[in-house]
Amino acid sequence: MAKVKTKQEQLKAHLLKYKSITSWEAIEKFAATRLAAMIFLLEKNGWKFERKSIRRQEGDTQANYTRYILVASPKSELKKIK
């Protein structure tokens, strides 16, 4: 039986493949509601990110969110994730 990946493992795999993520993408893809906390833990373990603030206006509603862009990951992670 295949091992189920944790949300942190799913996040790492996503970042290595797509290079960026937003909170909404994390919620949709793997039900992760605390993306900022997960990014914080990755940074403590040597991952590096650029943050891009995005402001979107739809009618009277304004949405502000952050896109986390992967800049660098520890080389040891490349072998573990795949």
C-alpha positions in Angstrom: 0.0 0.0 0.0 1.3 3.5 -0.9 2.3 5.8 1.9 0.1 8.8 2.3 2.0 12.1 2.0 1.7 14.7 4.8 0.5 18.2 3.8 4.1 19.4 4.3 5.4 16.7 1.9 2.7 17.6 -0.6 3.7 21.3 -0.4 7.3 20.5 -1.0 6.5 18.4 -4.0 4.2 21.1 -5.4 6.9 23.8 -4.9 9.6 21.7 -6.5 7.4 21.1 -9.6 5.5 24.4 -10.0 7.9 26.8 -8.1 5.2 28.9 -6.5 1.9 28.7 -4.5 -0.9 30.9 -3.0 -3.0 30.1 0.0 -6.0 29.4 -2.2 -4.0 26.9 -4.3 -2.9 25.1 -1.1 -6.5 24.9 0.1 -7.7 23.5 -3.2 -4.9 21.1 -3.9 -4.2 19.5 -0.4 -6.6 21.2 2.1 -3.8 23.1 3.7 -5.3 26.2 5.5 -2.1 27.5 7.2 0.2 28.0 4.3 2.2 30.9 5.9 3.0 28.6 8.9 4.1 25.8 6.6 6.3 28.3 4.6 7.8 29.5 7.9 8.8 25.9 8.8 10.4 25.4 5.4 12.4 28.6 5.8 13.7 27.4 9.2 15.0 24.3 7.3 16.8 26.2 4.6 14.2 26.8 1.9 14.2 30.3 0.5 11.2 32.2 -0.9 10.3 35.5 -2.5 6.9 36.9 -1.6 4.8 38.7 -4.1 1.8 40.7 -2.8 -1.2 40.6 -5.1 -4.3 42.8 -4.9 -7.3 41.9 -6.9 -10.5 43.9 -7.3 -13.8 42.4 -8.3 -16.6 44.8 -8.2 -16.8 46.1 -4.6 -14.7 43.2 -3.2 -10.9 43.5 -2.9 -8.7 40.5 -2.3 -5.2 40.7 -1.0 -3.0 37.6 -1.0 0.6 36.5 -1.3 2.2 34.3 -3.9 5.2 32.4 -2.4 7.8 31.8 -5.1 10.5 29.2 -4.5 14.0 30.7 -4.8 16.1 27.8 -3.4 15.6 24.5 -1.6 18.1 22.3 0.2 19.7 19.8 -2.3 18.9 17.0 0.1 15.2 17.6 -0.5 15.3 16.8 -4.2 16.0 13.2 -3.6 13.5 12.8 -0.8 10.4 14.2 -2.6 10.6 12.4 -5.9 
